């Protein structure tokens, strides 16, 4: 669930939990065990669904509707927030929801990663003390990262919608789910993402003093047979680089971009 600027965005698990909580307020004797018995499923499985650890499939949704005798309005509320994944959609599954093309494209950009990284800094923790509501944090995050407020709003909503962050104790917290999209991304979106990385680097070239950054390059002649090895070495370096630098106190968000491309005409 994410709470934002007076709106509440709930997935189907959250809506079901909200309905059950309402039923329990009316009838304090109602228990999850009794509801699970009516649904003819183990109580532990119902707890997993309500906590978001298990997806609310059509199978469990129909059982819940029958067991709780949901009104048409309640059923419509759940179905509006319910993402159905058919077998043909399995290759587009990510974070328990069905991603739209727009969401996939948005993840191929540096901004979601910058915001996710910033949420883990001491600077963000200090920010939460000044602004305890999500809509009040947007302009402060935008100012810190040099982004427009609508951009920050849209990215945070995306990250919350796909379960990468959740709102807890006046702060956005990572869910520690995998940031990888998990399927092949169209080449044009990868290229657009790379272009935005280069545009960002170009902006910072003159905006950030040399002592606060490092831009370097080398030009070498290689055997094309070693290209796969070179790309693997770059990935391993990025991993080790992140592991070392993320150990200390986090105050600022940095981006490392590595470009490795042919200057001469590529041989077959």
N, C-alpha and C positions, 0 to 999 in steps of 0.2 A: 504494500500500500504506500502511496505517496500523497502527502498533503501539500497543496501549493496554492498560494494566493487566493484563499477562500474556496478553492475547489478540492474535491477529494477524488483521486483516481484509484479505483479498486479493481483488482483482478477477481475472477470468479471465486477463488478460495476465500478472499477477504469478505466478499459479499455474503457468502454462505456463513462464515463465522459471525458476521454482524447480525444476521438473521437469527442464528442460534443463540447468541448472547441476548438478543431481545426476547426470545422465547423463555430463556432462563430467568430473566428479570420478572416476567409475568408469573412464571411457575418455578420458584427456587428449587423444587424437588426434582425438576428435570435434569438429567445427567447425560453426559456424552455417551456413557455406557448404554443407557436406555435408547438413545437415538441410534447408536451403532447397531443395537439389537434389532430395531425396527428396519434399519437399512440392510440387515443380514450381512454385516461385515464386522471384522474385529475392531474393537474400540481403538486399538493402536493405529489402525489404518485411518480411521476418522481423524485422529489427532494429527497424523502426518498431513492429511489433506488441509485441515484448518491452519496448520503452521506453515503451509506452503512447501513442505518437503516432498509432497506427492501431488501430481497434477490432478485437477478435478476433471476427469474425462466425462464423456457423455454417459457412460455406464454408471458412474458414481453420482452424477448429477440427477439422473432419472430416479435412482434409489433415494436420494436426499429429498427430491420434490415429493415423492410418494410418502416417505416416512414423516416428513414435517407438515404435510398437507399445505404446501405453499399456495398462496393466492396467485392469481394471474399476474398481478403487478410484481410480486417477488420473483416469480419465475422469469418474467421479462427482464428484471434488473440483473439477474444472474446471467442470462443468455447474452445480454448486451455486452457484458464484460468477459464472456467466455470465448477463448480462442480454440477453435476446433482444428486438430491436426489430423488430416487424412493420411493414408499410407503414401500418397504421392507427394505429401508435404514433408516427409521425414527428413529429407536432405536440407530443409530450410528451418529445422528446429534449432532453437538457441535459447538458453536460459528459461525453458519451459513455456515460451510463447512463440507464436508464429510471427516472424519479422516481415514487415512490408519492404518493398524495394526501397522506399524512401529511408527506412530505418537502417537497412544494410548500407546504403550509400553514405548516410550520416556517420556511421561507425568507421568509414574509411577516411578519416580526417583527424588532425591532431587535437582538435578541441575537446572531444570526449575524454581522451587520455590525459590532457592537461588538467581538466577539471577533476577527474578521478584522482590524479596525483596530488592536486592541491588539497583535496579533502583529507589527505593523510598528513598534512603539515601542521606544525605548531602555529603557523600564521592563521590557519583556518580555525583551530581551537580558540585562539584569541578572538577571532571574528565572531564566533558563536556566542561569546559573552556579551557582545554589543547588540546582536540581533538574534533573538530566540525563535523567530518564525521564518519559515522557508522563503516567503516572498520578500522579507526584509533583507535576507542574505544575498539575494540575486544581485543588486547593484554593487554590493561590497565585493563579491566574487568577480563580477565583471570588471570593476576598477582594478583589482589586483592583477588580473590576467590580461588586461587590455582588450577586452571583448565588449561587444554591445550587449545590453541587458536582455533583449529578445533572444540573442544567441544562447546566452547562459540559461535562460528559462527553458528553451527548447531542448538543449542538451541534457539538462538535469531531468526534465520530464521523460526524455528518451531513456536515460540510464535507469530511472525508477520504473518505467513501464516494462523494461526487459529484465528487471530484477538484479541489476548490478549494484544498485544502492537502495537503501531504505532509510526512512526518517525515524530517528531514535534519540530521545533525550535532547531535543533542540539542535540536532545536528544530522547531516547526511552521513551515513556509515556504509562502507563497502560491504557487500554480501560475500565477498571472496569467491565469487563464481568466475569461471574462465572468461576472459575478455575476448577470446577468439570467436569469430563468427561460425566456424565449424563447417563451412561449405565453400565451394569455389566461388570467388567473387568476380563479377564481370571485369574484364581487362580495363574498360574505360573508367570504372570507378577507382581502380587501383592507380591508374594514371592521374586522375583528378586529385586523388589524395596526395600523390607524390608532388604534383604541381603546387598544392597548397603548402606542403612542407617547404618547398623551395621559395615560395613567395614569403613565408614567414621568416626564413633565414635572410632573405634580401632586406626585409624590413628591419631586422635586428642588426644588420651589418653596420649601419650608421647610428642606430638608436641606442645601442649598448656599447659602452667603452671597451676597448680591447682587453684591459685587465679583468673584465667580468665575463669574457667569453674566449673561445678558442676556435678559429677557423684555420684549417690547414689542408693541404692536398699534396699528393705526389703523382707523378706520371712515370709509368714503368712499362716495359715491354714484357709480354707474357706468352706462354704457350696456351692456346685456347683449350687444350685438354685439361688445364688446371682451373678452369673457370668454376666448376662445381666445388672444388676444394676451397677456392677463394671465398665463395659465397657462404660455405659452411664456417670458415674461419671468422667471417664478419658476424654471423649469427652468434657464434660462441663468444666472441669479444663483447658483443652487446649484452649478452646474458651476464658475463662476469663483471662488466662495467656497472650494470644495474645492481648486482648483488653487493658489490663493495660500497657504492655511493649511497645506497639506501639504508645502510646500517646506522648511520649517525642521526642526530636531530635534524628533522626536515623543516626548513623555513621557506625555501623558494623552489619553484618548479623550473627545471631546465629541459631542453630537448637536445638529443644527440641525433644528427642526421648524417648518414654516410652514403656518399654516392660513388658507385663503381661502374664505369661505363667505358666503351671503346671510343678512342679519339680517332684512330685510323679506320679505314674501311674494313668492315668485318669480313673475314675470310669464311668460306663455306666449311 
